Amino acid sequence: MTDHPEPPLLLRRLRDAGFDADSVRPAGGGVVAQAGIATLRDGGRVFAKTLPGDVQDLFAVEASGLAALRGAGLNTPDVLSASSGLLVLAAFPAFPDTDQAWESLGRAVAALHGSTVQDRFGWHRDGWLGRMRQVNTWTSDGHAFFAAHRILRWLPAIDGKLDAGDRRAVERLCARLPDLVPDLPACLTHGDLWPGNILGTPEGGVAVVDPAVSYTWAEVDLSMMWCSPRPPRSDRFFAAYAEAGTLADGWQERMRVLHLREVLSTIAHGDDDWDAVGYVREVVAPFRVTRRTRPPQSAPGIPRQEAHGIARRP
């Protein structure tokens, strides 16, 4: 008699949680979590993801973030289950790559940012970016918040990846953030807004998943979309956002600097198959002080066609 092979971890955890899953089709996009669309024996479908071991409150925090975004007007899938080992969501269709869909997303994100403005940066609890903590301690100074909790916090996690000169340049850039980024207000942000985290809805709308929410600068969300690989039609996202929201002058020039948060996180997760370290060195190069040079008053921007892609997390 031949033993039946043990089902994959995701399928097993779905069944243990009471979902009568028949099979799971892997979902692309992330590089940390095991994720897929599960077909239930009654013909229904759900999206599920898990991580080996106990990931503490990671999925509970993600569910809380989805609820916050939904409460602020964005479409998100229903959370069917959130435990220390499994997240289950209603299955939504793929994002329709059309001008109309991108424009709808741009207006929705502009409305999110515009309707949630406040004077403190952070969140009522720490969150997660991939498998690592996202520190969300409430702070009244946006430049101090972004420097400490979105850039410098990653340096201990990537010890050995950047040399001493790189690290000093990152620190100098952080010290110069008030010169590089205007005094923008805090607003509720998705926190990981790239095309892989955008879906359609059963009604034909657009939805978002996999957030790393906090109150911070709206341009942090824009930098994720701007610098991540995206189809040409996504330019309509920025056009619609500009029409519906408020963009500060020179926003494009700040995209690479703000995207450092994501790139440093990528390095910390070990996903550097496209030379993320090289990206960091390019951005911080103007802040390398030598005997003959001093940091400039502004950091260089990045043309759309030169934007780097990054290896993705869950």
C-alpha positions as a LaTeX table, in Angstrom:
\begin{tabular}{lrrr}
\hline
Residue & $x$ (\AA) & $y$ (\AA) & $z$ (\AA) \\
\hline
Met1 & 0.00 & 0.00 & 0.00 \\
Thr2 & 1.42 & 3.38 & $-1.05$ \\
Asp3 & 1.11 & 6.32 & 1.34 \\
His4 & $-0.44$ & 9.46 & $-0.04$ \\
Pro5 & 2.03 & 12.36 & $-0.13$ \\
Glu6 & 1.49 & 15.08 & 2.44 \\
Pro7 & $-0.32$ & 18.07 & 0.87 \\
Pro8 & 1.65 & 21.28 & 0.42 \\
Leu9 & 1.81 & 23.59 & 3.43 \\
Leu10 & $-0.72$ & 26.10 & 2.10 \\
Leu11 & $-3.29$ & 23.42 & 1.26 \\
Arg12 & $-2.79$ & 21.72 & 4.60 \\
Arg13 & $-3.25$ & 24.94 & 6.56 \\
Leu14 & $-6.36$ & 25.82 & 4.59 \\
Arg15 & $-7.91$ & 22.49 & 5.49 \\
Asp16 & $-6.84$ & 22.82 & 9.13 \\
Ala17 & $-8.61$ & 26.21 & 9.20 \\
Gly18 & $-11.87$ & 24.67 & 8.02 \\
Phe19 & $-11.69$ & 25.46 & 4.30 \\
Asp20 & $-12.60$ & 22.37 & 2.29 \\
Ala21 & $-9.92$ & 23.01 & $-0.33$ \\
Asp22 & $-9.49$ & 20.59 & $-3.19$ \\
Ser23 & $-6.40$ & 22.17 & $-4.79$ \\
Val24 & $-4.29$ & 25.32 & $-4.83$ \\
Arg25 & $-2.95$ & 27.09 & $-7.90$ \\
Pro26 & 0.19 & 29.09 & $-7.03$ \\
Ala27 & $-0.08$ & 32.86 & $-7.38$ \\
Gly28 & 2.88 & 34.88 & $-8.63$ \\
Gly29 & 4.19 & 38.20 & $-7.40$ \\
Gly30 & 5.70 & 37.57 & $-3.98$ \\
Val31 & 8.99 & 35.92 & $-3.08$ \\
Val32 & 8.46 & 35.32 & 0.66 \\
Ala33 & 4.97 & 33.92 & 1.22 \\
Gln34 & 3.43 & 30.80 & $-0.26$ \\
Ala35 & 0.32 & 32.15 & $-1.97$ \\
Gly36 & $-2.31$ & 30.77 & $-4.29$ \\
Ile37 & $-5.90$ & 30.56 & $-5.42$ \\
Ala38 & $-7.60$ & 27.63 & $-3.73$ \\
Thr39 & $-10.52$ & 25.80 & $-5.32$ \\
Leu40 & $-12.98$ & 24.54 & $-2.74$ \\
Arg41 & $-14.90$ & 21.31 & $-3.11$ \\
Asp42 & $-18.17$ & 23.24 & $-3.45$ \\
Gly43 & $-16.74$ & 25.07 & $-6.48$ \\
Gly44 & $-15.90$ & 28.32 & $-4.71$ \\
Arg45 & $-12.49$ & 29.95 & $-4.75$ \\
Val46 & $-10.43$ & 31.85 & $-2.17$ \\
Phe47 & $-7.02$ & 33.48 & $-2.13$ \\
Ala48 & $-4.71$ & 32.26 & 0.61 \\
Lys49 & $-1.14$ & 32.74 & 1.74 \\
Thr50 & 1.06 & 31.40 & 4.47 \\
Leu51 & 4.63 & 31.40 & 5.73 \\
Pro52 & 6.47 & 28.51 & 7.33 \\
Gly53 & 6.48 & 28.68 & 11.10 \\
Asp54 & 4.69 & 31.15 & 13.35 \\
Val55 & 4.75 & 34.65 & 11.86 \\
Gln56 & 3.25 & 36.25 & 14.96 \\
Asp57 & 0.78 & 39.00 & 14.04 \\
Leu58 & 1.83 & 39.51 & 10.41 \\
Phe59 & $-1.48$ & 38.41 & 8.90 \\
Ala60 & $-3.56$ & 40.11 & 11.60 \\
Val61 & $-1.76$ & 43.37 & 10.84 \\
Glu62 & $-2.35$ & 42.89 & 7.12 \\
Ala63 & $-6.05$ & 42.32 & 7.73 \\
Ser64 & $-6.17$ & 45.45 & 9.88 \\
Gly65 & $-4.53$ & 47.43 & 7.09 \\
Leu66 & $-7.03$ & 46.17 & 4.55 \\
Ala67 & $-9.86$ & 47.23 & 6.86 \\
Ala68 & $-8.35$ & 50.71 & 7.27 \\
Leu69 & $-8.01$ & 51.18 & 3.51 \\
Arg70 & $-11.56$ & 49.96 & 2.93 \\
Gly71 & $-12.82$ & 52.33 & 5.61 \\
Ala72 & $-11.12$ & 55.17 & 3.74 \\
Gly73 & $-12.80$ & 54.29 & 0.45 \\
Leu74 & $-10.56$ & 51.82 & $-1.37$ \\
Asn75 & $-11.88$ & 48.47 & $-2.53$ \\
Thr76 & $-10.28$ & 45.47 & $-0.79$ \\
Pro77 & $-11.23$ & 41.78 & $-0.72$ \\
Asp78 & $-13.15$ & 40.47 & 2.28 \\
Val79 & $-10.91$ & 38.89 & 4.92 \\
Leu80 & $-12.23$ & 35.37 & 5.51 \\
Ser81 & $-9.60$ & 34.28 & 8.01 \\
Ala82 & $-6.46$ & 35.79 & 9.57 \\
Ser83 & $-4.37$ & 33.74 & 11.98 \\
Ser84 & $-0.71$ & 33.43 & 12.93 \\
Gly85 & $-0.17$ & 31.02 & 10.06 \\
Leu86 & $-2.71$ & 31.81 & 7.37 \\
Leu87 & $-4.51$ & 34.65 & 5.61 \\
Val88 & $-7.57$ & 33.89 & 3.49 \\
Leu89 & $-9.26$ & 36.50 & 1.30 \\
Ala90 & $-12.14$ & 36.49 & $-1.14$ \\
Ala91 & $-10.74$ & 35.77 & $-4.59$ \\
Phe92 & $-10.73$ & 38.84 & $-6.85$ \\
Pro93 & $-9.98$ & 38.93 & $-10.59$ \\
Ala94 & $-6.76$ & 40.27 & $-12.07$ \\
Phe95 & $-6.36$ & 43.99 & $-12.57$ \\
Pro96 & $-7.63$ & 45.04 & $-16.02$ \\
Asp97 & $-4.74$ & 46.86 & $-17.71$ \\
Thr98 & $-6.87$ & 49.55 & $-19.36$ \\
Asp99 & $-6.73$ & 53.34 & $-19.39$ \\
Gln100 & $-10.04$ & 53.42 & $-17.52$ \\
Ala101 & $-8.80$ & 51.10 & $-14.77$ \\
Trp102 & $-5.59$ & 53.05 & $-14.24$ \\
Glu103 & $-7.49$ & 56.32 & $-14.14$ \\
Ser104 & $-9.93$ & 54.87 & $-11.62$ \\
Leu105 & $-7.04$ & 53.73 & $-9.44$ \\
Gly106 & $-5.38$ & 57.14 & $-9.66$ \\
Arg107 & $-8.55$ & 58.90 & $-8.54$ \\
Ala108 & $-9.12$ & 56.38 & $-5.73$ \\
Val109 & $-5.59$ & 56.73 & $-4.34$ \\
Ala110 & $-5.77$ & 60.53 & $-4.59$ \\
Ala111 & $-9.05$ & 60.43 & $-2.65$ \\
Leu112 & $-7.47$ & 58.16 & $-0.02$ \\
His113 & $-4.57$ & 60.53 & 0.46 \\
Gly114 & $-6.66$ & 63.69 & 0.36 \\
Ser115 & $-9.30$ & 62.51 & 2.82 \\
Thr116 & $-6.99$ & 61.17 & 5.54 \\
Val117 & $-4.60$ & 64.07 & 6.15 \\
Gln118 & $-3.42$ & 64.48 & 9.73 \\
Asp119 & $-0.48$ & 65.97 & 11.62 \\
Arg120 & 1.15 & 62.79 & 12.98 \\
Phe121 & 3.23 & 60.18 & 11.19 \\
Gly122 & 2.99 & 56.50 & 12.08 \\
Trp123 & 0.25 & 54.03 & 12.99 \\
His124 & $-1.36$ & 52.69 & 16.14 \\
Arg125 & 0.75 & 49.54 & 15.90 \\
Asp126 & 3.93 & 48.40 & 14.22 \\
Gly127 & 3.44 & 46.56 & 10.95 \\
Trp128 & 5.38 & 44.42 & 8.53 \\
Leu129 & 7.20 & 44.90 & 5.25 \\
Gly130 & 7.80 & 41.41 & 3.97 \\
Arg131 & 9.01 & 39.32 & 6.91 \\
Met132 & 10.48 & 42.27 & 8.81 \\
Arg133 & 8.93 & 44.74 & 11.17 \\
Gln134 & 7.84 & 48.15 & 9.95 \\
Val135 & 8.24 & 50.56 & 12.85 \\
Asn136 & 5.27 & 52.92 & 13.09 \\
Thr137 & 5.96 & 54.88 & 16.29 \\
Trp138 & 3.92 & 58.09 & 16.24 \\
Thr139 & 6.09 & 61.09 & 15.31 \\
Ser140 & 5.19 & 64.70 & 14.63 \\
Asp141 & 8.16 & 65.35 & 12.31 \\
Gly142 & 7.78 & 63.66 & 8.92 \\
His143 & 11.45 & 64.00 & 8.00 \\
Ala144 & 12.55 & 62.45 & 11.30 \\
Phe145 & 9.97 & 59.67 & 10.91 \\
Phe146 & 11.04 & 58.77 & 7.39 \\
Ala147 & 14.75 & 58.93 & 8.21 \\
Ala148 & 14.57 & 56.83 & 11.37 \\
His149 & 11.80 & 54.35 & 10.59 \\
Arg150 & 11.87 & 54.02 & 6.80 \\
Ile151 & 15.57 & 54.29 & 5.86 \\
Leu152 & 18.05 & 54.06 & 8.75 \\
Arg153 & 16.16 & 51.20 & 10.40 \\
Trp154 & 17.28 & 48.92 & 7.55 \\
Leu155 & 21.01 & 49.53 & 7.90 \\
Pro156 & 21.57 & 47.01 & 10.74 \\
Ala157 & 19.69 & 44.39 & 8.68 \\
Ile158 & 21.99 & 44.79 & 5.68 \\
Asp159 & 25.28 & 44.91 & 7.52 \\
Gly160 & 28.02 & 43.86 & 5.11 \\
Lys161 & 26.02 & 44.68 & 1.96 \\
Leu162 & 26.94 & 48.39 & 2.01 \\
Asp163 & 30.44 & 49.63 & 2.78 \\
Ala164 & 31.23 & 52.33 & 5.32 \\
Gly165 & 31.13 & 55.05 & 2.66 \\
Asp166 & 27.71 & 53.89 & 1.48 \\
Arg167 & 26.33 & 53.94 & 5.01 \\
Arg168 & 27.68 & 57.41 & 5.73 \\
Ala169 & 26.17 & 58.65 & 2.47 \\
Val170 & 22.77 & 57.18 & 3.45 \\
Glu171 & 23.05 & 58.92 & 6.83 \\
Arg172 & 23.95 & 62.24 & 5.17 \\
Leu173 & 20.98 & 61.92 & 2.82 \\
Cys174 & 18.72 & 61.38 & 5.83 \\
Ala175 & 20.15 & 64.46 & 7.52 \\
Arg176 & 19.37 & 66.44 & 4.38 \\
Leu177 & 15.78 & 65.22 & 3.95 \\
Pro178 & 14.32 & 68.62 & 4.96 \\
Asp179 & 16.16 & 70.07 & 1.94 \\
Leu180 & 15.05 & 67.28 & $-0.40$ \\
Val181 & 11.41 & 66.79 & 0.58 \\
Pro182 & 9.05 & 69.70 & 1.29 \\
Asp183 & 7.08 & 69.88 & 4.52 \\
Leu184 & 4.28 & 67.56 & 3.41 \\
Pro185 & 1.45 & 66.37 & 5.67 \\
Ala186 & 0.86 & 62.81 & 6.74 \\
Cys187 & $-1.96$ & 60.78 & 5.23 \\
Leu188 & $-3.02$ & 57.15 & 5.19 \\
Thr189 & $-0.86$ & 55.25 & 2.70 \\
His190 & $-1.06$ & 51.74 & 1.30 \\
Gly191 & 2.69 & 51.38 & 1.83 \\
Asp192 & 3.42 & 48.78 & $-0.87$ \\
Leu193 & 1.56 & 50.16 & $-3.87$ \\
Trp194 & 3.03 & 48.45 & $-6.90$ \\
Pro195 & 1.18 & 46.78 & $-9.81$ \\
Gly196 & 1.46 & 43.33 & $-8.24$ \\
Asn197 & $-0.74$ & 44.47 & $-5.35$ \\
Ile198 & $-3.57$ & 45.81 & $-7.52$ \\
Leu199 & $-6.56$ & 43.70 & $-8.56$ \\
Gly200 & $-9.88$ & 44.07 & $-10.25$ \\
Thr201 & $-13.21$ & 43.56 & $-8.51$ \\
Pro202 & $-16.09$ & 41.23 & $-9.43$ \\
Glu203 & $-18.08$ & 44.36 & $-10.34$ \\
Gly204 & $-15.42$ & 45.64 & $-12.73$ \\
Gly205 & $-13.69$ & 48.11 & $-10.42$ \\
Val206 & $-10.17$ & 48.18 & $-8.96$ \\
Ala207 & $-8.94$ & 46.93 & $-5.59$ \\
Val208 & $-5.73$ & 46.73 & $-3.57$ \\
Val209 & $-4.15$ & 44.02 & $-1.42$ \\
Asp210 & $-1.01$ & 43.34 & 0.64 \\
Pro211 & $-0.69$ & 46.74 & 2.35 \\
Ala212 & 1.94 & 48.00 & 4.78 \\
Val213 & $-0.15$ & 50.90 & 6.00 \\
Ser214 & 0.91 & 53.95 & 7.96 \\
Tyr215 & 0.34 & 57.67 & 7.98 \\
Thr216 & 3.21 & 59.16 & 6.05 \\
Trp217 & 3.85 & 61.24 & 2.94 \\
Ala218 & 1.53 & 60.52 & 0.02 \\
Glu219 & 4.56 & 60.55 & $-2.27$ \\
Val220 & 5.80 & 57.33 & $-0.65$ \\
Asp221 & 2.93 & 55.49 & $-2.38$ \\
Leu222 & 3.65 & 57.32 & $-5.62$ \\
Ser223 & 7.33 & 56.36 & $-5.46$ \\
Met224 & 6.42 & 52.67 & $-5.25$ \\
Met225 & 4.30 & 52.91 & $-8.37$ \\
Trp226 & 6.75 & 55.18 & $-10.22$ \\
Cys227 & 9.89 & 53.13 & $-9.64$ \\
Ser228 & 8.47 & 49.60 & $-9.88$ \\
Pro229 & 8.13 & 47.84 & $-13.26$ \\
Arg230 & 4.78 & 48.85 & $-14.72$ \\
Pro231 & 3.00 & 48.83 & $-18.07$ \\
Pro232 & 2.85 & 51.97 & $-20.24$ \\
Arg233 & $-0.85$ & 52.51 & $-19.54$ \\
Ser234 & $-0.01$ & 53.14 & $-15.89$ \\
Asp235 & 0.96 & 56.69 & $-16.88$ \\
Arg236 & $-2.80$ & 57.29 & $-16.71$ \\
Phe237 & $-2.61$ & 56.60 & $-12.97$ \\
Phe238 & $-0.36$ & 59.61 & $-12.43$ \\
Ala239 & $-2.38$ & 61.81 & $-14.76$ \\
Ala240 & $-5.62$ & 60.99 & $-12.94$ \\
Tyr241 & $-3.97$ & 61.41 & $-9.55$ \\
Ala242 & $-2.70$ & 64.85 & $-10.56$ \\
Glu243 & $-6.17$ & 65.86 & $-11.75$ \\
Ala244 & $-7.88$ & 64.70 & $-8.56$ \\
Gly245 & $-5.26$ & 65.36 & $-5.92$ \\
Thr246 & $-2.47$ & 67.75 & $-4.99$ \\
Leu247 & 1.05 & 67.11 & $-6.18$ \\
Ala248 & 3.84 & 69.28 & $-4.82$ \\
Asp249 & 6.23 & 70.81 & $-7.33$ \\
Gly250 & 9.19 & 68.60 & $-8.22$ \\
Trp251 & 7.54 & 65.37 & $-7.07$ \\
Gln252 & 9.15 & 63.29 & $-9.80$ \\
Glu253 & 12.62 & 64.34 & $-8.65$ \\
Arg254 & 11.94 & 62.84 & $-5.22$ \\
Met255 & 10.74 & 59.44 & $-6.36$ \\
Arg256 & 14.11 & 57.69 & $-6.21$ \\
Val257 & 14.97 & 59.06 & $-2.80$ \\
Leu258 & 11.64 & 57.98 & $-1.32$ \\
His259 & 11.95 & 54.58 & $-2.99$ \\
Leu260 & 15.10 & 53.89 & $-0.96$ \\
Arg261 & 12.85 & 52.52 & 1.77 \\
Glu262 & 11.66 & 49.73 & $-0.52$ \\
Val263 & 15.06 & 49.01 & $-2.03$ \\
Leu264 & 16.78 & 48.78 & 1.36 \\
Ser265 & 14.02 & 46.41 & 2.49 \\
Thr266 & 14.60 & 44.34 & $-0.63$ \\
Ile267 & 18.30 & 44.01 & 0.23 \\
Ala268 & 17.46 & 43.08 & 3.82 \\
His269 & 15.23 & 40.28 & 2.52 \\
Gly270 & 18.10 & 38.94 & 0.39 \\
Asp271 & 16.42 & 39.81 & $-2.92$ \\
Asp272 & 19.25 & 41.49 & $-4.83$ \\
Asp273 & 19.32 & 39.65 & $-8.12$ \\
Trp274 & 19.03 & 42.96 & $-10.02$ \\
Asp275 & 21.79 & 44.85 & $-8.09$ \\
Ala276 & 19.69 & 46.71 & $-5.56$ \\
Val277 & 22.93 & 47.70 & $-3.81$ \\
Gly278 & 23.97 & 49.44 & $-7.02$ \\
Tyr279 & 20.66 & 51.33 & $-7.02$ \\
Val280 & 21.29 & 52.57 & $-3.48$ \\
Arg281 & 24.82 & 53.66 & $-4.39$ \\
Glu282 & 23.55 & 55.63 & $-7.38$ \\
Val283 & 20.96 & 57.49 & $-5.30$ \\
Val284 & 23.28 & 58.33 & $-2.42$ \\
Ala285 & 26.32 & 59.12 & $-4.60$ \\
Pro286 & 25.77 & 62.92 & $-4.33$ \\
Phe287 & 26.04 & 62.58 & $-0.55$ \\
Arg288 & 29.48 & 61.04 & $-0.55$ \\
Val289 & 31.65 & 63.85 & 0.81 \\
Thr290 & 35.24 & 64.07 & $-0.41$ \\
Arg291 & 37.85 & 66.75 & $-0.04$ \\
Arg292 & 36.74 & 68.39 & $-3.27$ \\
Thr293 & 32.99 & 67.84 & $-3.27$ \\
Arg294 & 30.05 & 68.59 & $-1.02$ \\
Pro295 & 26.49 & 67.19 & $-1.17$ \\
Pro296 & 24.25 & 69.11 & $-3.58$ \\
Gln297 & 21.12 & 70.98 & $-2.58$ \\
Ser298 & 18.90 & 68.41 & $-4.26$ \\
Ala299 & 19.10 & 64.77 & $-5.22$ \\
Pro300 & 18.88 & 63.71 & $-8.85$ \\
Gly301 & 15.57 & 62.54 & $-10.23$ \\
Ile302 & 15.06 & 59.46 & $-12.35$ \\
Pro303 & 13.61 & 59.43 & $-15.86$ \\
Arg304 & 10.66 & 57.08 & $-16.27$ \\
Gln305 & 12.51 & 54.83 & $-18.70$ \\
Glu306 & 15.41 & 54.34 & $-16.28$ \\
Ala307 & 13.32 & 53.15 & $-13.35$ \\
His308 & 14.68 & 49.97 & $-11.78$ \\
Gly309 & 12.52 & 46.96 & $-11.09$ \\
Ile310 & 12.90 & 45.11 & $-7.83$ \\
Ala311 & 12.40 & 41.55 & $-6.69$ \\
Arg312 & 9.06 & 41.39 & $-4.99$ \\
Arg313 & 8.01 & 40.38 & $-1.51$ \\
Pro314 & 4.60 & 38.89 & $-0.60$ \\
\hline
\end{tabular}
